[in-house]
Amino acid sequence: MNIMEIKGYKAKIEYDPDIDQFRGEILGLNGSADFYGKTPANLRKEFKNSLKIFLEVCEEKGINPIKDYSGKFNLRIPSRLHREIAARATSENKSINQWVSEILKRSVS
């Protein structure tokens, strides 16, 4: 997946062969906002415009533009993997939650 970022907002970028353009979808919003462009420069310009409009509408309606996340999610993994994670976490004197959080943080940084 390709990501474009402007002012801390991230968008997923894909190519749409049906219209011969790139399509962007801004992620993590309390709603949806997408944009299109034929070139990366055009796509970046449209990203800025789409984000600006989305933020203006949110402000007018008194809506928080950023989607809230609880910080919790359930994850189903094979028991063998769970056992290995538990062993590694314990070997580092960490809880499974601490250990997995650190691994995930490194993978997205």
Summary of the structure (lengths in Angstrom):
residues: 109
radius of gyration: 19.1
end to end distance: 15.3
largest distance: 53.5
contacts: 251
relative contact order: 0.10
helix: 44%
strand: 23%
